[in-house]
């Protein structure tokens, strides 16, 4: 099962104490500053940008893994650094796609 999230691109719209993540037609998320958080701090904007980049990151991971598969190497047959990273990427996509309850 592939993820069925709102297609990108997503963008960040900064407010005084929050940042809205939006697609062309939908509100995706709201990053708020919290009581002890200063919204001018770099983490506030960085969190919003990371969330907004999610569709592009997902698509890139899917493409990279498909390219890896096309080379005839699925990453499951050895423990080299590349194969370990491919396995980690597959585990992340599995969670995103809702195939793992953890």
HELIX and SHEET records of a PDB file:
HELIX    1   1 UNK A   42  UNK A   52  1                                  11    
HELIX    2   2 UNK A   54  UNK A   70  1                                  17    
HELIX    3   3 UNK A   81  UNK A   96  1                                  16    
SHEET    1   A 3 UNK A  11  UNK A  14  0                                        
SHEET    2   A 3 UNK A  18  UNK A  22 -1                                        
SHEET    3   A 3 UNK A  27  UNK A  32 -1                                        
END                                                                             
